Amino acid sequence: MANQFDVYRLDNLMVVVLQNNFAETATTVVAPLLPKEKVNTPLTGLMPEVELSGALMVVDVPALAAIRSNLLRARSGELTMYREPLLSALDLLFTGF
């Protein structure tokens, strides 16, 4: 079972798990991680910047999706230290503040 804020590689895409793992489900909510240089203008508050293995990345929270949990096989890291900005981005996306 994937833990919240774990990072996984899916083919050529990195994703971060946003869903808490209190219940084992068939799907898991994730958001893509994009290299910062490939994002023209990150949406303030919605797309937190993080560092993963020395690379600056942007978490594209507005592009979150539920994927089959069994696709999460190759754990590549974790972003627990970014818990607050990630949860703030989710709050902003769903509540507007």
HUBEL-V282432 format. One line per field, one symbol per residue. ss: DSSP state (h for helix, s for strand, l for the rest). phi: phi as a letter, one per 40 degrees, with the letter a starting at -180 (. if undefined). psi: psi as a letter, one per 40 degrees, with the letter a starting at -180 (. if undefined). Layout:
# HUBEL-V282432
ss=???
phi=???
psi=???
This chain:
# HUBEL-V282432
ss=lllllsssssllssssslllllllllssssssssshhhllllllllllssssllsssssssssssssshhhllssssslhhhhhhhhhhhhhhhhll
phi=.ccdgcbbcbfbbbbbcbccccbcbcbbcbbcbbddccbdbccdgcbccbbbfgbcbbccdccdacbcdcccbccbiabdcbdcccccccdcccbga
psi=hiiheihihhbehhihhdhifdhhieihhiiihihdeehcghhhdegihihhfehhihhgdeeiihihdeegdgheaifdefddddddddddddee.
